[in-house]
Amino acid sequence: MTGPASTGPAAWADTLLQSFAQAGYDRAEPAILQPAEPFLDLSGEDIRKSLYLTTDASGEELCLRPDLTIPVARDYLASARAGHPAGFSYLGPVFRYRSGRPGEFLQAGIESFGRKDQPAADAEMLALAIEATAAAGLAEVEIRTGDVALFTALIDALDLYPVWRRRLIKDFNRKVTLEQDLERLAVASAATRNEYEGVLAALAGSDRKAALALVTDLMSIAGATAVGGRTVAEIADRFLEQSTLKGGALPRDALNTIKRFLAIAGNPIDSVKQLRALAADAKLDIASAIDALEARVDLMAKRGIDLGQVRFATAFGRGLDYYTGFEFELHRKNGGDEPLVAGGRYDGLLSRLGAAAPIPAVGFSIWVEGLAQGSSHRTTQRGRAS
């Protein structure tokens, strides 16, 4: 893959898309105006402040697309190819409020749907992302990777209360520091008084379905559908969490195991060894998740990726709820926390968008202006040399 001789981010990205087409990814061009609900549902209400919103005559809330992954996925599901393997590339403007920066900017990327060879698809995404940065003149980038499926497997193997499981996975996915929540869960709160003691007592030992039914009944009696902006489901989850916390603390051995897990970082091959040692020491049944990681690492090496340049961290997460496995970001060397390319596996997204059966999916997005700076710098250096 080689960079263009012409200038400007759009010209550079068009050349990039040609290479993606040669790799078998068709051009996708979803509509700019999109339903707002999928973005709010999948990324959380926090994204609302970043969206450019409007309402149509029927009252449906619409937005200018803030990214292209969800629009491309929606178009795929509406096509005759839905449920079958298909790959798409894209280039176009996205719209998101960013303090001090333009609200419209270009995004390019790839989305791959329906492939059953998931480790191979993951490795291909990372390889193509690295090629994209190389095409922009960045011979070296920081490659940061992780795998949320490993954390989920760990929490499942520890057999924690469901409310603890949901809370910890939510914190991990949203890139919230887990340390504070882990310590809070490790301290029994039975001595803490609560104005809703009666409700908490009624929920003791309940599951989420029962908690939701009780809170729905209580709010129906009160004639309310929401309190303080929280939905019935959010209130039920909060009550269930408080009820569980009053029943005792997160076991200290579980806390120590989670902390040891989250401390694993470095070369991916060494990380696999550390994970297997942890699983053996703590008698955890997470072998299948580790096997999937190892298979991906092997395939990354076969695609020519220098594993010595790849950093793996069990604590790495991209901050979006719909990621389910492999996650990665490419950064400019010593360039801070803003990624140039970011992506990963999101097998649960298409079901949440209405697919009748689960469809494997993986992809990445490119911040075109950021990478184009590397291309412009390279062109300038050549001009000076001549």
FENGIUR-V304463 format. One record per residue. N is the residue number from 0. RES is the residue in one small letter. PHI is phi in whole degrees, 0 to 359 (999 if undefined). OMEGA is omega in radians with two decimals (none if undefined). NEAR is the number of other ideal C-beta (glycine too) atoms within 10 Angstrom. Layout:
n=N res=RES phi=PHI omega=OMEGA near=NEAR
n=N res=RES phi=PHI omega=OMEGA near=NEAR
This chain:
n=0 res=m phi=999 omega=-3.12 near=17
n=1 res=t phi=237 omega=-3.11 near=8
n=2 res=g phi=277 omega=-3.10 near=19
n=3 res=p phi=279 omega=3.07 near=17
n=4 res=a phi=275 omega=-3.12 near=10
n=5 res=s phi=285 omega=-3.10 near=12
n=6 res=t phi=255 omega=3.09 near=13
n=7 res=g phi=96 omega=-3.09 near=12
n=8 res=p phi=296 omega=-3.11 near=21
n=9 res=a phi=295 omega=-3.14 near=16
n=10 res=a phi=296 omega=3.11 near=15
n=11 res=w phi=298 omega=-3.11 near=25
n=12 res=a phi=290 omega=3.08 near=26
n=13 res=d phi=299 omega=3.08 near=14
n=14 res=t phi=297 omega=3.10 near=17
n=15 res=l phi=298 omega=-3.13 near=27
n=16 res=l phi=295 omega=3.09 near=17
n=17 res=q phi=299 omega=3.11 near=14
n=18 res=s phi=291 omega=3.09 near=16
n=19 res=f phi=295 omega=3.11 near=23
n=20 res=a phi=297 omega=3.10 near=12
n=21 res=q phi=296 omega=3.10 near=9
n=22 res=a phi=276 omega=3.05 near=15
n=23 res=g phi=102 omega=-3.11 near=11
n=24 res=y phi=253 omega=-3.11 near=21
n=25 res=d phi=288 omega=-3.14 near=12
n=26 res=r phi=284 omega=3.07 near=12
n=27 res=a phi=249 omega=-3.14 near=21
n=28 res=e phi=223 omega=-3.13 near=13
n=29 res=p phi=290 omega=-3.12 near=19
n=30 res=a phi=296 omega=3.12 near=9
n=31 res=i phi=287 omega=3.13 near=13
n=32 res=l phi=273 omega=-3.03 near=15
n=33 res=q phi=229 omega=2.98 near=20
n=34 res=p phi=300 omega=-3.11 near=16
n=35 res=a phi=283 omega=-3.01 near=22
n=36 res=e phi=305 omega=-3.13 near=12
n=37 res=p phi=301 omega=3.14 near=18
n=38 res=f phi=291 omega=3.14 near=22
n=39 res=l phi=291 omega=-3.11 near=17
n=40 res=d phi=289 omega=-3.02 near=15
n=41 res=l phi=271 omega=-3.11 near=19
n=42 res=s phi=253 omega=3.13 near=20
n=43 res=g phi=92 omega=-3.11 near=15
n=44 res=e phi=298 omega=-3.13 near=11
n=45 res=d phi=301 omega=-3.10 near=9
n=46 res=i phi=285 omega=-3.07 near=17
n=47 res=r phi=305 omega=-3.10 near=14
n=48 res=k phi=293 omega=3.13 near=7
n=49 res=s phi=261 omega=-3.06 near=16
n=50 res=l phi=271 omega=2.97 near=21
n=51 res=y phi=261 omega=-2.94 near=16
n=52 res=l phi=254 omega=2.98 near=12
n=53 res=t phi=209 omega=-3.14 near=12
n=54 res=t phi=227 omega=3.12 near=10
n=55 res=d phi=274 omega=-3.05 near=10
n=56 res=a phi=296 omega=-3.13 near=5
n=57 res=s phi=275 omega=-3.12 near=5
n=58 res=g phi=96 omega=3.12 near=6
n=59 res=e phi=288 omega=3.14 near=11
n=60 res=e phi=276 omega=-3.11 near=15
n=61 res=l phi=240 omega=3.09 near=15
n=62 res=c phi=212 omega=2.91 near=23
n=63 res=l phi=288 omega=-3.00 near=18
n=64 res=r phi=304 omega=3.11 near=24
n=65 res=p phi=275 omega=3.00 near=22
n=66 res=d phi=205 omega=-3.06 near=18
n=67 res=l phi=248 omega=-3.12 near=24
n=68 res=t phi=298 omega=-3.11 near=25
n=69 res=i phi=296 omega=3.08 near=24
n=70 res=p phi=301 omega=3.11 near=25
n=71 res=v phi=295 omega=3.12 near=23
n=72 res=a phi=296 omega=3.13 near=29
n=73 res=r phi=296 omega=3.11 near=18
n=74 res=d phi=295 omega=3.09 near=17
n=75 res=y phi=299 omega=-3.13 near=25
n=76 res=l phi=294 omega=-3.14 near=17
n=77 res=a phi=275 omega=-3.08 near=11
n=78 res=s phi=263 omega=3.10 near=11
n=79 res=a phi=288 omega=-3.11 near=6
n=80 res=r phi=272 omega=-3.09 near=15
n=81 res=a phi=304 omega=-3.13 near=18
n=82 res=g phi=90 omega=3.13 near=16
n=83 res=h phi=251 omega=3.12 near=11
n=84 res=p phi=301 omega=3.13 near=14
n=85 res=a phi=201 omega=3.13 near=19
n=86 res=g phi=233 omega=-3.08 near=21
n=87 res=f phi=226 omega=2.98 near=23
n=88 res=s phi=242 omega=-3.09 near=24
n=89 res=y phi=206 omega=3.03 near=25
n=90 res=l phi=208 omega=3.12 near=21
n=91 res=g phi=179 omega=3.14 near=18
n=92 res=p phi=284 omega=2.97 near=15
n=93 res=v phi=235 omega=-2.95 near=18
n=94 res=f phi=227 omega=-3.09 near=18
n=95 res=r phi=206 omega=3.11 near=19
n=96 res=y phi=292 omega=3.11 near=11
n=97 res=r phi=224 omega=-3.06 near=10
n=98 res=s phi=305 omega=3.09 near=6
n=99 res=g phi=79 omega=-3.14 near=4
n=100 res=r phi=228 omega=-3.13 near=9
n=101 res=p phi=302 omega=3.13 near=9
n=102 res=g phi=279 omega=3.07 near=15
n=103 res=e phi=245 omega=3.12 near=11
n=104 res=f phi=208 omega=-3.08 near=16
n=105 res=l phi=275 omega=3.06 near=19
n=106 res=q phi=226 omega=3.04 near=21
n=107 res=a phi=238 omega=3.10 near=25
n=108 res=g phi=167 omega=-3.12 near=31
n=109 res=i phi=223 omega=2.97 near=26
n=110 res=e phi=230 omega=-3.13 near=28
n=111 res=s phi=238 omega=-3.07 near=23
n=112 res=f phi=243 omega=2.92 near=25
n=113 res=g phi=85 omega=3.14 near=17
n=114 res=r phi=284 omega=-3.14 near=17
n=115 res=k phi=274 omega=3.14 near=8
n=116 res=d phi=276 omega=-2.95 near=13
n=117 res=q phi=297 omega=3.11 near=18
n=118 res=p phi=302 omega=3.13 near=20
n=119 res=a phi=292 omega=3.12 near=16
n=120 res=a phi=295 omega=3.10 near=23
n=121 res=d phi=300 omega=-3.12 near=29
n=122 res=a phi=298 omega=3.12 near=23
n=123 res=e phi=296 omega=3.13 near=21
n=124 res=m phi=300 omega=-3.13 near=23
n=125 res=l phi=295 omega=3.14 near=25
n=126 res=a phi=297 omega=3.13 near=17
n=127 res=l phi=293 omega=3.10 near=24
n=128 res=a phi=295 omega=3.12 near=25
n=129 res=i phi=295 omega=3.09 near=24
n=130 res=e phi=298 omega=3.13 near=17
n=131 res=a phi=296 omega=3.12 near=26
n=132 res=t phi=291 omega=3.10 near=23
n=133 res=a phi=295 omega=3.12 near=16
n=134 res=a phi=296 omega=3.12 near=21
n=135 res=a phi=272 omega=3.09 near=28
n=136 res=g phi=92 omega=3.13 near=20
n=137 res=l phi=260 omega=-3.10 near=22
n=138 res=a phi=290 omega=-3.13 near=9
n=139 res=e phi=231 omega=3.06 near=11
n=140 res=v phi=225 omega=3.00 near=24
n=141 res=e phi=278 omega=-3.12 near=16
n=142 res=i phi=251 omega=-3.12 near=23
n=143 res=r phi=251 omega=-3.10 near=20
n=144 res=t phi=227 omega=3.08 near=23
n=145 res=g phi=200 omega=-3.10 near=26
n=146 res=d phi=203 omega=-3.12 near=30
n=147 res=v phi=294 omega=3.12 near=24
n=148 res=a phi=297 omega=3.10 near=20
n=149 res=l phi=294 omega=3.13 near=22
n=150 res=f phi=295 omega=3.11 near=24
n=151 res=t phi=298 omega=3.12 near=19
n=152 res=a phi=297 omega=3.12 near=20
n=153 res=l phi=298 omega=-3.10 near=24
n=154 res=i phi=297 omega=3.10 near=21
n=155 res=d phi=296 omega=-3.11 near=15
n=156 res=a phi=292 omega=3.13 near=18
n=157 res=l phi=282 omega=3.06 near=21
n=158 res=d phi=54 omega=3.14 near=9
n=159 res=l phi=277 omega=3.01 near=20
n=160 res=y phi=304 omega=-3.14 near=17
n=161 res=p phi=307 omega=-3.12 near=11
n=162 res=v phi=293 omega=3.06 near=23
n=163 res=w phi=293 omega=3.13 near=19
n=164 res=r phi=303 omega=-3.13 near=15
n=165 res=r phi=300 omega=-3.08 near=16
n=166 res=r phi=295 omega=-3.10 near=21
n=167 res=l phi=292 omega=3.13 near=23
n=168 res=i phi=293 omega=3.08 near=17
n=169 res=k phi=298 omega=3.11 near=14
n=170 res=d phi=299 omega=-3.12 near=17
n=171 res=f phi=298 omega=-3.08 near=24
n=172 res=n phi=296 omega=-3.10 near=21
n=173 res=r phi=267 omega=3.04 near=15
n=174 res=k phi=61 omega=3.04 near=13
n=175 res=v phi=277 omega=3.09 near=14
n=176 res=t phi=299 omega=-3.07 near=10
n=177 res=l phi=282 omega=-2.98 near=19
n=178 res=e phi=305 omega=-3.10 near=12
n=179 res=q phi=297 omega=-3.13 near=10
n=180 res=d phi=291 omega=3.12 near=17
n=181 res=l phi=298 omega=-3.14 near=19
n=182 res=e phi=293 omega=3.13 near=12
n=183 res=r phi=295 omega=3.13 near=13
n=184 res=l phi=289 omega=-3.12 near=25
n=185 res=a phi=277 omega=-3.13 near=15
n=186 res=v phi=251 omega=3.14 near=10
n=187 res=a phi=299 omega=-3.10 near=13
n=188 res=s phi=245 omega=-3.08 near=15
n=189 res=a phi=296 omega=-3.09 near=9
n=190 res=a phi=277 omega=-3.09 near=6
n=191 res=t phi=280 omega=3.10 near=10
n=192 res=r phi=278 omega=-3.11 near=5
n=193 res=n phi=217 omega=-3.10 near=14
n=194 res=e phi=293 omega=-3.14 near=7
n=195 res=y phi=251 omega=-3.09 near=14
n=196 res=e phi=306 omega=-3.10 near=11
n=197 res=g phi=296 omega=3.12 near=9
n=198 res=v phi=295 omega=-3.13 near=17
n=199 res=l phi=296 omega=3.11 near=19
n=200 res=a phi=295 omega=3.14 near=10
n=201 res=a phi=293 omega=-3.11 near=16
n=202 res=l phi=272 omega=-3.09 near=23
n=203 res=a phi=306 omega=3.12 near=11
n=204 res=g phi=82 omega=-3.10 near=9
n=205 res=s phi=280 omega=3.00 near=18
n=206 res=d phi=263 omega=-3.05 near=11
n=207 res=r phi=295 omega=-3.12 near=14
n=208 res=k phi=297 omega=3.13 near=9
n=209 res=a phi=293 omega=3.13 near=14
n=210 res=a phi=296 omega=3.13 near=24
n=211 res=l phi=296 omega=3.13 near=18
n=212 res=a phi=297 omega=-3.13 near=12
n=213 res=l phi=295 omega=-3.12 near=17
n=214 res=v phi=294 omega=3.09 near=22
n=215 res=t phi=299 omega=3.12 near=15
n=216 res=d phi=297 omega=-3.12 near=10
n=217 res=l phi=297 omega=-3.11 near=17
n=218 res=m phi=286 omega=3.05 near=17
n=219 res=s phi=295 omega=3.10 near=11
n=220 res=i phi=298 omega=-3.12 near=8
n=221 res=a phi=279 omega=-3.14 near=9
n=222 res=g phi=73 omega=-3.11 near=6
n=223 res=a phi=240 omega=3.07 near=11
n=224 res=t phi=246 omega=3.12 near=10
n=225 res=a phi=202 omega=3.12 near=11
n=226 res=v phi=225 omega=3.11 near=13
n=227 res=g phi=58 omega=3.13 near=6
n=228 res=g phi=84 omega=3.12 near=7
n=229 res=r phi=269 omega=3.09 near=12
n=230 res=t phi=282 omega=3.10 near=13
n=231 res=v phi=302 omega=-3.12 near=17
n=232 res=a phi=296 omega=3.14 near=13
n=233 res=e phi=294 omega=3.10 near=15
n=234 res=i phi=293 omega=3.12 near=21
n=235 res=a phi=299 omega=3.12 near=24
n=236 res=d phi=298 omega=-3.13 near=20
n=237 res=r phi=294 omega=3.10 near=15
n=238 res=f phi=297 omega=-3.13 near=23
n=239 res=l phi=296 omega=3.09 near=25
n=240 res=e phi=298 omega=-3.13 near=19
n=241 res=q phi=296 omega=3.12 near=18
n=242 res=s phi=296 omega=3.13 near=22
n=243 res=t phi=294 omega=-3.14 near=24
n=244 res=l phi=298 omega=-3.14 near=23
n=245 res=k phi=288 omega=-3.14 near=18
n=246 res=g phi=276 omega=3.13 near=13
n=247 res=g phi=146 omega=-3.06 near=11
n=248 res=a phi=264 omega=3.00 near=15
n=249 res=l phi=298 omega=-3.10 near=23
n=250 res=p phi=305 omega=-3.08 near=14
n=251 res=r phi=298 omega=-3.14 near=9
n=252 res=d phi=292 omega=3.08 near=10
n=253 res=a phi=293 omega=3.11 near=21
n=254 res=l phi=300 omega=-3.13 near=16
n=255 res=n phi=296 omega=3.12 near=13
n=256 res=t phi=294 omega=3.13 near=20
n=257 res=i phi=298 omega=3.14 near=23
n=258 res=k phi=296 omega=3.11 near=13
n=259 res=r phi=295 omega=3.10 near=15
n=260 res=f phi=300 omega=-3.07 near=22
n=261 res=l phi=291 omega=3.13 near=18
n=262 res=a phi=274 omega=-3.11 near=12
n=263 res=i phi=285 omega=-3.12 near=19
n=264 res=a phi=197 omega=3.08 near=17
n=265 res=g phi=133 omega=3.09 near=12
n=266 res=n phi=300 omega=-3.08 near=15
n=267 res=p phi=299 omega=3.12 near=24
n=268 res=i phi=293 omega=3.10 near=15
n=269 res=d phi=295 omega=-3.14 near=13
n=270 res=s phi=296 omega=3.08 near=25
n=271 res=v phi=300 omega=3.13 near=18
n=272 res=k phi=297 omega=3.14 near=13
n=273 res=q phi=294 omega=3.12 near=17
n=274 res=l phi=294 omega=3.12 near=24
n=275 res=r phi=293 omega=3.10 near=15
n=276 res=a phi=295 omega=3.11 near=12
n=277 res=l phi=297 omega=-3.13 near=19
n=278 res=a phi=299 omega=3.14 near=20
n=279 res=a phi=291 omega=-3.11 near=10
n=280 res=d phi=296 omega=-3.06 near=10
n=281 res=a phi=267 omega=-3.13 near=18
n=282 res=k phi=55 omega=-3.12 near=8
n=283 res=l phi=257 omega=3.10 near=19
n=284 res=d phi=268 omega=3.12 near=10
n=285 res=i phi=233 omega=-3.07 near=23
n=286 res=a phi=299 omega=-3.09 near=14
n=287 res=s phi=295 omega=3.11 near=10
n=288 res=a phi=293 omega=3.10 near=22
n=289 res=i phi=292 omega=3.10 near=20
n=290 res=d phi=301 omega=3.13 near=13
n=291 res=a phi=296 omega=3.09 near=19
n=292 res=l phi=297 omega=-3.11 near=25
n=293 res=e phi=296 omega=3.11 near=18
n=294 res=a phi=298 omega=3.12 near=16
n=295 res=r phi=296 omega=-3.14 near=23
n=296 res=v phi=299 omega=3.11 near=23
n=297 res=d phi=299 omega=-3.12 near=15
n=298 res=l phi=288 omega=3.03 near=19
n=299 res=m phi=298 omega=3.12 near=24
n=300 res=a phi=297 omega=-3.14 near=15
n=301 res=k phi=294 omega=3.10 near=11
n=302 res=r phi=274 omega=3.06 near=14
n=303 res=g phi=89 omega=3.10 near=9
n=304 res=i phi=284 omega=3.13 near=18
n=305 res=d phi=284 omega=-3.08 near=11
n=306 res=l phi=295 omega=3.09 near=15
n=307 res=g phi=293 omega=3.13 near=9
n=308 res=q phi=262 omega=-3.10 near=12
n=309 res=v phi=259 omega=3.06 near=22
n=310 res=r phi=256 omega=3.06 near=17
n=311 res=f phi=252 omega=3.08 near=26
n=312 res=a phi=218 omega=3.12 near=17
n=313 res=t phi=295 omega=-3.12 near=24
n=314 res=a phi=273 omega=-3.09 near=16
n=315 res=f phi=286 omega=3.06 near=21
n=316 res=g phi=212 omega=-3.06 near=22
n=317 res=r phi=268 omega=3.04 near=20
n=318 res=g phi=88 omega=3.10 near=14
n=319 res=l phi=235 omega=-3.04 near=21
n=320 res=d phi=296 omega=-2.98 near=18
n=321 res=y phi=275 omega=3.04 near=23
n=322 res=y phi=288 omega=-3.05 near=24
n=323 res=t phi=235 omega=-3.08 near=21
n=324 res=g phi=204 omega=-3.10 near=24
n=325 res=f phi=304 omega=3.07 near=26
n=326 res=e phi=222 omega=3.14 near=25
n=327 res=f phi=205 omega=3.01 near=26
n=328 res=e phi=219 omega=3.02 near=22
n=329 res=l phi=247 omega=-3.09 near=23
n=330 res=h phi=237 omega=2.98 near=20
n=331 res=r phi=296 omega=3.13 near=18
n=332 res=k phi=305 omega=-3.12 near=9
n=333 res=n phi=56 omega=-3.06 near=6
n=334 res=g phi=258 omega=3.10 near=13
n=335 res=g phi=87 omega=-3.01 near=7
n=336 res=d phi=264 omega=3.11 near=7
n=337 res=e phi=281 omega=-3.13 near=11
n=338 res=p phi=285 omega=2.99 near=22
n=339 res=l phi=272 omega=3.11 near=24
n=340 res=v phi=223 omega=3.13 near=26
n=341 res=a phi=210 omega=3.12 near=21
n=342 res=g phi=182 omega=-3.14 near=27
n=343 res=g phi=156 omega=-3.09 near=27
n=344 res=r phi=266 omega=-3.11 near=27
n=345 res=y phi=221 omega=-3.05 near=27
n=346 res=d phi=296 omega=-3.11 near=17
n=347 res=g phi=272 omega=-3.01 near=18
n=348 res=l phi=295 omega=-3.02 near=25
n=349 res=l phi=293 omega=3.05 near=24
n=350 res=s phi=296 omega=3.13 near=14
n=351 res=r phi=289 omega=3.07 near=15
n=352 res=l phi=269 omega=3.04 near=18
n=353 res=g phi=116 omega=3.11 near=12
n=354 res=a phi=297 omega=-3.10 near=18
n=355 res=a phi=290 omega=3.13 near=10
n=356 res=a phi=223 omega=-3.14 near=7
n=357 res=p phi=301 omega=3.11 near=12
n=358 res=i phi=231 omega=3.11 near=23
n=359 res=p phi=300 omega=-3.12 near=19
n=360 res=a phi=208 omega=3.11 near=27
n=361 res=v phi=207 omega=3.14 near=26
n=362 res=g phi=183 omega=3.09 near=27
n=363 res=f phi=204 omega=3.09 near=24
n=364 res=s phi=240 omega=-3.14 near=20
n=365 res=i phi=243 omega=3.01 near=27
n=366 res=w phi=275 omega=-2.92 near=20
n=367 res=v phi=299 omega=-3.11 near=25
n=368 res=e phi=300 omega=-3.14 near=16
n=369 res=g phi=297 omega=3.13 near=20
n=370 res=l phi=287 omega=-3.13 near=28
n=371 res=a phi=297 omega=3.07 near=23
n=372 res=q phi=300 omega=3.09 near=17
n=373 res=g phi=294 omega=3.12 near=21
n=374 res=s phi=294 omega=3.13 near=25
n=375 res=s phi=296 omega=3.13 near=17
n=376 res=h phi=298 omega=3.14 near=13
n=377 res=r phi=295 omega=3.14 near=16
n=378 res=t phi=297 omega=3.13 near=17
n=379 res=t phi=298 omega=-3.14 near=12
n=380 res=q phi=297 omega=3.13 near=11
n=381 res=r phi=294 omega=3.13 near=11
n=382 res=g phi=298 omega=3.13 near=8
n=383 res=r phi=294 omega=-3.11 near=7
n=384 res=a phi=292 omega=-3.11 near=6
n=385 res=s phi=276 omega=none near=5
